[in-house]
């Protein structure tokens, strides 16, 4: 079961009341109480959230899944605070089985229950994840993992079966605006409202990115004059902020949206997703390779030139590079999206592969075999083969080219789209003689 939480609430007291102003702004403004976390009354399972707030009984084992800056660490710490446990934090980037064993040893000797919080749990391999299982099962410790990646793909099923997955969504611009207003007071700076709105939009639901940006802006422009839209754009451009992870789930989400837009014949959406990836730092070669596959799989013989154009786009990009390389990419995107579509050759391939595996021992008919020697010819190799070019039709009516066990099998069924319309008409004529 999954739950949904978001990070910050209004600006009333109850946040991290630290006097350490050397700490990052995001840490100073971290909520220190459940009622300062937005959305706790609107989650999928209110009874479970009530259980977390009260902190009675054994602390649950959880996996907190969500984008950066949505409150995973905050929620983990609040669980530890509610249940009055020994709360131990590890990073999967730095820790391994040895560190888990050390935590287990301390947990076995501690008077109070232990919660082990592992950030970026998706970075643990199977063996490292398996090391947690007996201790979660025995109740030696409760486990909380935080991840930006889909647990279904990165965590093994044994671990997932022992935890409750809580899904955190990106914060809304309204929620980010409230956080930004508190941050401005904390930093004692002035930011024009339009600039603040633009920054909240740019943060894409990531509170930490928002706060880090505001902290950087304060350091860059000080407290003298209000921060304007121009100041903001200059700062963001110089900071090189990129909201894209080429190895993460968002990478796969964006390329999926791109391919589905091409397949749906929407050149406008396809252009948007394509250049959103490129502007965020994706290697254009990856996108072009996907277009080459798409041209054959989803367009095929409906518009055979699509494959030629996609391959030419790759060559053009290699020759001219960026930024001019964007031009042939855009041409290819718009052509592929606008071209008639057919996946009939792709489907034919899948059917043929299945039969090739299921009927892998069928002999080649004698009339189709080559006969380079007199012996082969004498035993029937090539006998009765008829040369298609000798026929005025350009094919031999009724000729059988498949093994006997597959006689009459049809893999390729052309569509009515584009060039395939003519293929369909011609093949219907040819196949009519085989009935």
N, C-alpha and C positions, 0 to 999 in steps of 0.2 A: 504494500500500500504506500502511496506517496502523499505528501502534504505540501502546501505552498505557504511560504513566508516571505516577507520583504523586510527591509532593514531598519529604517529610522521612523520615528513618529514626530510629534510636535516639539517645540523648543523649550518645553518645561524642564525643570531639573530632573536629574536621574541619569545623566550621562557620565562618562568616565571622569570622575572628579580628581584628576591627577594634577599636582602642582608642577609636574615636570614639563615645562614648556619647551624643552628640547626635544620632546617626543614628536613624531609626525602628527600633523593635524588630524589625520584619520583616526589615529589612536586616541588622541585627546577627546574627540567627539564620539567615541564608540559608546553605544548605549550600555548602561550598567544595570538595567532593570527590564523585565519583560514588557512592562506597559509602555516602554519607550520604543518598542519594536513594532513597526506598522504591520497590520494585517492579522494579528494574533486572534482576533475575534471572528475573522472571516475565513479561517482555514477549513480544509475539508473535514477534519475530525476534531470538533471542539473538545470532546472528552479527553482526547490524547493531549491536547495543548494544556488543558486544566491539570492533567497529570504532571506534565513538565513543570508547570508553574509551582505546584504544591511541593514537588520534590520528595514525595513519600514512597517508601519501598525501594526496590532495586532500580538504579538508573538504566534506561533502555540503551541498547546498542543501535546506532544510527549511521546512515550515510547521508551527508548533506551535499546535494548536487545542484550546482547553479553557476552562472557566469561570475567572473571576478567582481568584487565589490558589492555583493548582494547580501552579505551578513553571515556567511558560513562560520567563520571563527567566532563572531559575536554570539551566535546561537549556541555553539559548542561550549563557550565559557559560561553562558547563562545556565545551561544544563548543569555544569559542574557546580555553579554557585547554588542552584536550587537544591541539589541533592547533597550538598555539603560533603563532597568527595575529595579525595586527593586527585587533583586534576593535573595530568602530565601531558605536555605537548611535545610532539615530535614532527619533523618534516620528512616525508618520504624521499626527498631529494638527498638528505644527509644520513638518514637512519637506515637500519637493516635488521636482520634477525638478531644480531648481538644486542642491539639496543632494546628490542622487544623482550628478550630474555632478562635484561637488567630490570626493565619495568615490572615484569612478572614477579621477579624475586622480591622487589620492594613491595609489590601489592600483596604478596603472600605473608609478609611480615607486618604490614600496616594494620593499625587498629580500625581505620575507617575504610570504606570501599574506595576503589580506584577507578577513575575514568581515564582511558588512554585516548587522546585526540591526535590523529595523524593527518596532517595537512597534505594535500596532493596525493591521496592514497592511490590514485590511478598509476602512479609511478612505481609502485611495488609490483614485482613479478609474482608469478603463481606461488613459488616457494615461500616468498616473504609473506604473502597473504595467508597461506596455509599455516604459517607459524602462529597466527592469531587465533585460529579456530578452536583448539582445545581449551584455551583460557577464557574465551567468550562462552563456550559451552559449559564449562565448569563453574562459571560465575566468579572466577578469580578477578576479572576486571570487566568493566563495560567499555565498549569501543565506540568511538565516534570518528568517522572519516569524512574528510572534505574533498570534493573533486569538482573540477570544471568539465570533466568528460563524462559521457554517458556510462553509468555503471554497468549496463548490460553488456558493453563491449570491453570494459577494462577491469572489471572485478569478476572473480570466478564465482560460479553458481553456489558453491558451498558457503562462501562468505556472505553472499547476497541473501541466502536463505536464513541467516542468523541476524539480520539487521532490518531496520525499517528505513526506507528511502524517503527523504524529504526533499522536495523539489523547490528551489528558490528561483523566482523569475527576476528579470531585470527590473530595476526600480522605474517607476513612472517619472515623467518630467516634472509633474507636480510634487512628488516626493523629493526629487533631487533639488527642486527649487527651495523647499523648506530647509534641506540640509545646507544648501549654499548660503542661505540667509543667516543661519547660525554660524557658519564658518566665517562670513564677512565680519560679524560682530567679534568673533574670537580673534581674528587677524587685525581688527580695527582698520579696515580699509573701506573704500567706497567703490562700488561697481555699478555702472549704469544698468538699468533694468533690461534693456535689449541685449546687452552683452551677457548678462547673467542667463537670460533665456537661451541664447545661442550656446553658451557653455554647457548648460544642462542638456541640450539636444545633442551636442557633440559627445557628451559622456556616455551616451548609449546605455543608460541604466546602471552604470558602474559608479557607485558612490566614492570608492577609493580614488578612481581616476579624476572625478570631479574635485575632490578635496586636494589631491596632489597638484592639480592644475591651479587651483586657487592659491595654494601655498606658493607655487612657483611664480604666479603673477604678482603676488604681494612682494616677493623678494625682488622681482624685476622692476616694478614700478613704484614701490613704496606707498606711503600714505598721503602724499601731497595732493594729487589730483585724482578725480574719479577715473576708473578704468573704463575705457570706451570700447566699442566694437572693433575699432581699428587696432587698439592695443591688444585685444584678445586674439584677433586674427594673426597679428604679427607674432605673438607669443606661441600660438599653436603651430604656426608654420615653422618657427625656429626650433620648437621642441621635438618635432618629428614624431608626434604621437600617432600611433597606428592601432586601430581597433580590429585586428584580424590575426588569427593564429593559424598559420599554414599547416600545423600538425594537429589542430584541435577539431572539435565537432563543428564549429562555425565554418571551417573550410569545406566540410562535406555538405553542410546546409546550403552554402552559397553555390557550390558547383551543381548541386541537385536542382536548385532553383533555376540556374542558367540552362541546364539541359532540358528541363521540363518546359521552359519558355521557348526554346528552339523547337521542341517537339510539338508544342501547342501553337506554332506559327505566329508568335508574338515578337516581332523584331525589336519593339520598343523595350519590353521587359528584358529580353535577351541582352540588348546593349547595356542596360542598366546593371544587371548582375555581372556581366563580363567586366565592365570597367570599374565597378565597385571593387572587384577582386584585384584588378591590376593596380588601381590607385592605392589599395591597401598593402601592396607589396607582393602579390602573387606573381610567380614566374609566368610570363605570357606563354612560354613554350608548353607549360602544362595545359593551359586552356586550349591552345591550338591542337595539341594531341587529342584532347577530348573531342574537338570538332572533327578531326579526321575520322575518329571512330563513329561519331554521330552521322557523318555524311554517308557512311556505308551502311550502318545499322538502321537508321531511321528515315533515310531518304532513298538510298539504294538506286534501283533502276528507274524510279519515278523521275529522277533528275540526275543522270550519271555524272554530269559535269561537277556536281557538288564535291565529289571526292577529289577530282583534279584541282579544284579551287582550294580545298582545304590543304592539300599537300603543297600547292604553290604558295599558300599563305605562310606555311612553315619555312619554306625556302626564302621567301621575301623577307620574313622577319630576321632570319639568320644573316641575310645580306645587309640590311639597313639598320637593324637594332631599334632602340627607343631613342626619341619619342616617335619618330616617323613610322615605326613598326605598328603603331596603333591603327594606322590608316588601312592597310590590308586586313588587319584583324576585324575592323568594323565592317569592311566589305564582305568578308566571309560570314560574319555573324548575321548580317542582314540577308545575305543570299540563302544561307541554310534555314533561317527562320521563315523566309518567304517562299521557299521552294515547295513543290508538292511532296508529300511524305508517303513512304511505303517501307514497311519492315518485312516484306514478303521474302526477300532473299535471306534475311537474317533468320526468320522462322524456318525457311527451307533448310538452312544450315543445321539448325538444332535437330530437325527431324531426320536429316541424313546422318548426322553424328550418332543418333540413337540407333538407327538401323545398322550403321557401320559397326557398332559395338555388339548389337544383338545378333547380327548375321555375319560375323567376322570370318567364317570359314567357307563362305560360298565361293565356288570356283568361277573363274572368268569364262564366259561362253567361248567355245572354240572359234567362232567366226570373228571374235574381237581380238584374238591373240595374234601377236606378230609372228611371222614365219621367216626368220633370216636364214635358216638352213633347209636343205632338202629333206632331212629327217623330220623336222617339225612340220613341214608342208605335207609330207606323206602321211602323217598321223592326224591330219585334219586341222592343224593350226591355220587360221585365216580363211578356211574354206567357206564359201558362200557369202563372204563379206562384200557388201555393195557400197561403192564410193559415192557419197552424196552429191558431189559436184557433177557426176555423170547424169544426174536426173534433172530434168528441166525445172522441177520445183525447188531444187537446192537441198532437198532432203529425200530420204527413202521412205515412202509411205509404209507404215506398219513395222518398220525395223525394230528389233528388240535389243536394247543396250544394257538392261539390268540383268542380274542373275535370275534364274528361273523362279526361285523362291520369292523374289520381289517383283515379279512381273505385274505390271499395271500400277505400281506404286508411284504416287505423285507427291513430290516435295515442294516444288516451286509453283505457286498459284498467283500469278501477277494480279495486281489490283487494277482499278480503273483510273488510277492517278498518273498524270504526266505521261512519260514515255512508256510506262508499263501497259498502258491501254493498247498500244500496238503489239506489244509482246503477248498480251493475253489473247488477242485475236489470232495471232499466228500460231501460238501453241495449241489453242483449241482446234485449229485445223489439223495440225500434225497429230495430236493425240486422238482425234476422231478415227484415224485409220488403225489404231491399236485396240479398239474396242471389239 
